[in-house]
Amino acid sequence: MADQQIVPIKPEAVLELIKTSHSALDVAKAKFDAVLAKEAACEQLIPRAVEALVQFDRIPAGSREKAAELLRDPQQALEILIRTADPGNSTSAGAVGKPAASIEKGAGDGDRLEHESPADATFRRKVTSLLSGAR
């Protein structure tokens, strides 16, 4: 220890370091506050988003709680957006954009019911097979 030399620290340098640290912390706090404000705004929108998904037949009414939970996660919210953007993923009785009565049964529709869209027929077949235990 006798051969080590202590370098004196100038008070101005210490003061400058404190000011710089304080400025950096102010910027970090402002960014953190902005993130918290955005999260709070998103949280306020979740009930409206869930109701819109139900209202426009994108999810079943019984899925409200699960949808709200998933919408709190940005990755899950984007996955929901991608899946619900497909017009074939409606839970309604008719095709998106067409009244159910205007949909006609086409050739090759197999067991499709009258006034049933292709998407609804596919959905009905999947549900029926799940309920009957078939895969």
N, C-alpha and C positions, 0 to 999 in steps of 0.2 A: 504494500500500500504506500510505502514511502516514495516509490518512484512514479506514482500517478499524480497528475497535476489537476487541480480543480480549476475549471474555467468559469470565470464570473459571468453571471447572466445579467444582462441589462434589463432594468425594470420596464423600459419601453418595449422590448421584445416580448416580455411576459404579457404586458397589457395588449399588444397587438395580437398575440395568440388567443387571448381571452375574447377579444372583439371578433376575431375570425370564427372562433368556435360558436360564439353566440349567434352570429349571422347564419352560420350553417344550420344551427338548431332551429332558428326562426323559419328558414326555408323548409326544412323537414316538417315542422309542425304545420305550416300552411298546406303542404301537400297532403299530410295525413288528415287534416281537417276537411280538405276537398274530397278525399276518398270517403270519409265518414258521411259527408253530406250526400254524395252520390249514392252510397248504400242506403241511406235513409229514404231518398227519393225513389229508389228502386223498390224498396220494401212497401212504400205507399202504393205503387202501381201493381203489385202482385195480385191483390184481390180483383182489380178490374181486368187484368189479363186472364185470370182463371175464369171469371164470369164470361168474358168474350169467347174463350175456348169452348165453354159449355153452350153459350147462346148460339154460336155458329156451328154447333155439332162437330167440333174437332176432338172433344173428349166426352166421355159419359159423365153425367151429373154426379155420379158416385165417386168420381176421381178427383174432386175438388181439393181435398187435403193433400193428397199425394202430389198433385200438380203444383200446388203452392210450395210445397217442400222442395220439389225439383227446380222450380223457377228461382229459388234463392241461390242456386249454384250457376254461375255464368255458362259453364260448359254444358250443363244439363239443359239450361234455357235455350241455348243455340241448337241442341239436338232436338228439343221439342219443336222449335221453330222449323227446322228442316223437315221433320216428320209431318207436322200439321200443314205445311205449305202444299203438300201433295193433295190435289183435289180428290184423289181416290181414298183418302183417309178420313172421310166424313162419317159421322155416325147417324146422319139423317136418312130418311126413307127414300129420298130422291137424289139424283145426281146434282152436283154443285152447279148452280146457275140455271137449272131446268126444273120446272115443276114435275113432280113424280108422275102425273098423269100424261105428260108429253113424251115419256120415254117408251119406246116401242121395243118389243122383243125382236131381236135380230137372229139371223141364221147362225147356228153354231153356239147359241147361248146355253144349250143343254137344259139344265133344270131351272133356269132363271124364271122367276115368277113374272107375270104381267105387271108392268109399271115398275119393275125393279131394275136399277142401274147395274152395269157390270161390276162396279165396285161393291155395291150392296150384296150382289149375288155371291161374290167371292167371300165377303165378310160373313154372310149367313152360312155358307158352306164350312168355313173355318170354325165358326162357333159351334155349329151342329156336330162337326167331327170331334171337337174338343169335349163337348158334352156327352157324346156317345162313347168316348174313350178311344176312338180311332185316331190315327196320326196321318 
